[in-house]
Amino acid sequence: MQDQFVNKPGKTGISRLIDATEYSRQGLLATWRNEAAFRQEVTLAIFLIPAALWLGESGMERALLIGATLLVMIVELLNSAVEAVVDRVGPEKHPLSKIAKDTASAAVSLSLLMWLTTWGCILLPRWLG
């Protein structure tokens, strides 16, 4: 099974990078078109990333605030990918399909909790103290 990945012919170098960039762009656009939650998260990020640059007092704080914000979108992209694959397999209800979708949704919830915790731990002490 592992041998199928050894010496696999394909593009390399710049042409591979160009193709990978295009696939990523298509994935972002498809998720933007099909997932309201992703559109909401991107819209929030448009405001939150500049706010993080302004509110963070150090490079580390800025990186944590921005990273937590981007992580929510990353996990949402993965959640959308899981949903697409499960829906592609078939429309019938199946316990494993439910587990896959619910687990991916839980990952989004945990990333949101991490976002809230990160922003709260960095900003609340300043505002309360």
Residue frames as qw, qx, qy, qz and C-alpha x, y, z in Angstrom:
[[0.000, 0.885, 0.466, 0.000, 0.00, 0.00, 0.00],
 [0.308, -0.803, 0.085, 0.503, 2.79, 2.42, 0.83],
 [0.514, -0.074, 0.553, 0.651, 4.52, 1.79, -2.52],
 [0.310, 0.733, 0.545, 0.264, 1.79, 3.68, -4.39],
 [0.094, -0.987, -0.062, 0.117, 3.24, 6.96, -3.08],
 [0.552, -0.497, 0.426, 0.516, 6.87, 6.23, -3.95],
 [0.238, -0.169, 0.599, 0.746, 8.12, 7.75, -7.21],
 [0.350, 0.680, 0.627, -0.146, 4.62, 8.88, -8.11],
 [0.349, 0.239, 0.352, 0.835, 4.83, 10.88, -11.32],
 [0.050, -0.874, -0.479, 0.065, 3.43, 14.37, -11.21],
 [0.229, 0.857, -0.031, 0.460, 4.19, 18.01, -11.22],
 [0.678, -0.387, -0.259, 0.568, 6.98, 19.39, -9.11],
 [0.368, -0.038, 0.014, 0.929, 8.42, 22.77, -8.29],
 [0.149, 0.180, 0.048, -0.971, 6.69, 25.94, -9.37],
 [0.445, -0.115, -0.599, -0.656, 4.00, 24.22, -11.47],
 [0.455, -0.350, -0.806, 0.144, 2.95, 22.13, -8.46],
 [0.161, -0.314, -0.422, 0.835, 2.87, 25.26, -6.29],
 [0.266, 0.054, -0.257, -0.928, 0.72, 27.07, -8.85],
 [0.509, -0.238, -0.735, -0.380, -1.72, 24.14, -9.02],
 [0.399, -0.349, -0.730, 0.431, -1.87, 23.82, -5.23],
 [0.005, 0.211, 0.202, -0.956, -2.59, 27.55, -4.92],
 [0.410, -0.058, -0.449, -0.792, -5.43, 27.24, -7.42],
 [0.514, -0.302, -0.801, -0.064, -6.92, 24.24, -5.59],
 [0.260, -0.324, -0.570, 0.709, -6.79, 26.21, -2.35],
 [0.176, 0.110, -0.074, -0.976, -8.49, 29.18, -3.99],
 [0.495, -0.172, -0.647, -0.554, -11.23, 26.92, -5.33],
 [0.460, -0.325, -0.784, 0.260, -11.72, 25.39, -1.88],
 [0.094, -0.267, -0.364, 0.887, -12.01, 28.79, -0.24],
 [0.324, 0.037, -0.290, -0.900, -14.51, 29.96, -2.86],
 [0.512, -0.236, -0.768, -0.302, -16.60, 26.79, -2.60],
 [0.361, -0.368, -0.701, 0.492, -16.73, 27.08, 1.17],
 [0.045, 0.187, 0.120, -0.974, -17.56, 30.79, 0.94],
 [0.411, -0.060, -0.485, -0.770, -20.44, 30.02, -1.45],
 [0.629, -0.224, -0.700, -0.252, -21.85, 27.06, 0.47],
 [0.561, -0.358, -0.620, 0.415, -21.23, 27.73, 4.17],
 [0.170, -0.880, -0.168, -0.411, -22.88, 30.66, 5.95],
 [0.709, -0.670, -0.008, 0.219, -20.79, 30.01, 9.07],
 [0.695, -0.007, 0.190, 0.693, -17.58, 30.42, 7.05],
 [0.187, 0.676, 0.253, 0.666, -18.83, 33.70, 5.57],
 [0.457, -0.862, -0.126, -0.179, -19.60, 34.95, 9.09],
 [0.783, -0.458, 0.083, 0.412, -16.17, 33.90, 10.36],
 [0.562, 0.274, 0.224, 0.748, -14.36, 35.57, 7.46],
 [0.051, -0.815, -0.228, -0.531, -16.39, 38.75, 7.99],
 [0.621, -0.782, -0.034, 0.043, -15.49, 38.77, 11.68],
 [0.790, -0.173, 0.146, 0.570, -11.83, 38.11, 10.85],
 [0.368, 0.634, 0.197, 0.651, -11.78, 41.19, 8.62],
 [0.275, -0.855, 0.021, -0.439, -12.42, 43.21, 11.77],
 [0.822, -0.564, 0.057, 0.046, -10.70, 41.01, 14.35],
 [0.827, 0.120, 0.018, 0.549, -7.30, 40.75, 12.68],
 [0.226, 0.641, -0.073, 0.730, -6.76, 44.52, 12.55],
 [0.566, -0.737, 0.024, -0.369, -8.13, 44.72, 16.12],
 [0.926, -0.281, -0.021, 0.250, -5.59, 42.08, 17.17],
 [0.616, 0.370, -0.051, 0.694, -2.78, 44.11, 15.62],
 [0.096, -0.702, 0.049, -0.704, -3.96, 47.17, 17.54],
 [0.704, -0.619, 0.033, -0.347, -4.85, 45.51, 20.87],
 [0.934, -0.089, -0.167, 0.303, -1.92, 43.12, 21.14],
 [0.259, -0.940, 0.207, 0.074, 0.88, 44.63, 23.18],
 [0.357, -0.541, 0.702, 0.294, 3.58, 42.31, 21.88],
 [0.404, 0.339, -0.700, -0.481, 4.31, 40.21, 18.85],
 [0.065, -0.040, -0.987, 0.140, 3.34, 37.12, 20.85],
 [0.312, 0.415, 0.588, -0.620, -0.05, 38.55, 21.83],
 [0.467, 0.501, -0.231, -0.691, -0.76, 39.63, 18.27],
 [0.298, 0.246, -0.881, -0.273, 0.21, 36.19, 16.97],
 [0.073, 0.181, 0.927, -0.319, -2.03, 34.45, 19.52],
 [0.392, 0.487, 0.353, -0.696, -5.03, 36.68, 18.79],
 [0.485, 0.492, -0.426, -0.584, -4.64, 36.35, 15.02],
 [0.172, 0.208, -0.958, -0.095, -3.80, 32.63, 15.22],
 [0.249, 0.259, 0.827, -0.433, -6.89, 31.85, 17.28],
 [0.488, 0.542, 0.106, -0.676, -9.01, 33.77, 14.77],
 [0.427, 0.457, -0.650, -0.432, -7.50, 31.96, 11.77],
 [0.061, -0.100, 0.985, -0.124, -7.82, 28.60, 13.52],
 [0.500, 0.369, 0.554, -0.554, -11.61, 28.95, 13.63],
 [0.590, 0.591, -0.201, -0.512, -11.68, 29.39, 9.85],
 [0.206, 0.419, -0.873, -0.141, -9.25, 26.52, 9.31],
 [0.240, 0.072, 0.923, -0.291, -11.39, 24.15, 11.36],
 [0.562, 0.500, 0.297, -0.588, -14.52, 25.38, 9.56],
 [0.465, 0.547, -0.552, -0.424, -12.87, 24.52, 6.24],
 [0.081, 0.202, -0.975, 0.043, -12.10, 21.01, 7.50],
 [0.408, 0.275, 0.698, -0.521, -15.66, 20.67, 8.84],
 [0.588, 0.556, -0.052, -0.586, -16.99, 21.64, 5.41],
 [0.333, 0.442, -0.793, -0.255, -14.71, 19.08, 3.75],
 [0.148, 0.006, 0.955, -0.256, -15.98, 16.31, 6.06],
 [0.510, 0.435, 0.450, -0.590, -19.59, 17.30, 5.36],
 [0.520, 0.564, -0.368, -0.526, -18.97, 17.30, 1.59],
 [0.199, 0.300, -0.928, -0.099, -17.38, 13.84, 1.65],
 [0.268, 0.168, 0.861, -0.398, -20.13, 12.38, 3.83],
 [0.545, 0.528, 0.226, -0.611, -22.83, 13.89, 1.61],
 [0.397, 0.521, -0.618, -0.434, -21.02, 12.57, -1.48],
 [0.082, -0.136, 0.985, -0.074, -21.10, 9.02, -0.11],
 [0.194, -0.397, -0.834, -0.330, -24.88, 9.05, -0.06],
 [0.291, -0.443, -0.021, -0.847, -28.00, 10.86, 1.13],
 [0.737, -0.410, -0.511, -0.164, -29.22, 8.06, 3.39],
 [0.438, -0.756, 0.323, -0.363, -28.91, 8.42, 7.15],
 [0.844, 0.081, -0.481, 0.225, -26.12, 6.35, 8.65],
 [0.641, -0.748, -0.100, 0.143, -24.79, 6.34, 12.22],
 [0.699, -0.174, 0.143, 0.678, -21.17, 6.72, 11.05],
 [0.250, 0.578, 0.287, 0.722, -22.11, 9.69, 8.86],
 [0.389, -0.860, -0.209, -0.254, -23.71, 11.34, 11.87],
 [0.744, -0.533, 0.008, 0.402, -20.63, 10.67, 13.99],
 [0.585, 0.166, 0.217, 0.764, -18.35, 12.17, 11.31],
 [0.034, 0.700, 0.265, 0.662, -20.46, 15.31, 10.92],
 [0.550, -0.809, -0.175, -0.112, -21.03, 15.75, 14.66],
 [0.769, -0.354, 0.026, 0.531, -17.34, 15.27, 15.42],
 [0.430, 0.331, 0.209, 0.813, -16.32, 17.85, 12.82],
 [0.219, -0.794, -0.258, -0.505, -18.90, 20.23, 14.24],
 [0.706, -0.672, -0.126, 0.183, -17.51, 19.64, 17.74],
 [0.670, -0.024, 0.079, 0.738, -14.05, 20.58, 16.42],
 [0.105, 0.614, 0.216, 0.752, -15.47, 23.92, 15.25],
 [0.526, -0.790, -0.221, -0.226, -17.03, 24.45, 18.69],
 [0.778, -0.444, -0.045, 0.442, -13.72, 23.74, 20.40],
 [0.499, 0.246, 0.138, 0.820, -11.89, 26.14, 18.08],
 [0.159, -0.749, -0.226, -0.602, -14.44, 28.82, 18.98],
 [0.704, -0.692, -0.148, 0.062, -13.88, 28.07, 22.67],
 [0.726, -0.133, 0.043, 0.673, -10.13, 28.40, 22.10],
 [0.228, 0.548, 0.205, 0.778, -10.70, 31.72, 20.33],
 [0.419, -0.801, -0.205, -0.375, -12.82, 33.03, 23.20],
 [0.797, -0.521, -0.082, 0.295, -10.32, 31.82, 25.79],
 [0.637, 0.113, 0.088, 0.757, -7.34, 33.34, 23.97],
 [0.050, 0.627, 0.176, 0.758, -8.95, 36.72, 23.46],
 [0.578, -0.752, -0.211, -0.237, -10.37, 36.69, 26.98],
 [0.813, -0.384, -0.094, 0.429, -7.08, 35.75, 28.67],
 [0.512, 0.176, 0.090, 0.836, -5.20, 38.47, 26.82],
 [0.016, -0.507, -0.203, -0.838, -7.72, 41.32, 26.91],
 [0.544, -0.684, -0.438, -0.210, -9.90, 40.87, 29.99],
 [0.641, -0.425, -0.292, 0.569, -7.15, 41.48, 32.59],
 [0.276, 0.114, 0.095, 0.950, -6.44, 44.86, 30.96],
 [0.265, -0.489, -0.378, -0.740, -10.05, 45.88, 30.88],
 [0.668, -0.604, -0.421, -0.108, -10.85, 44.65, 34.40],
 [0.715, -0.335, -0.246, 0.562, -7.62, 45.66, 36.07]]
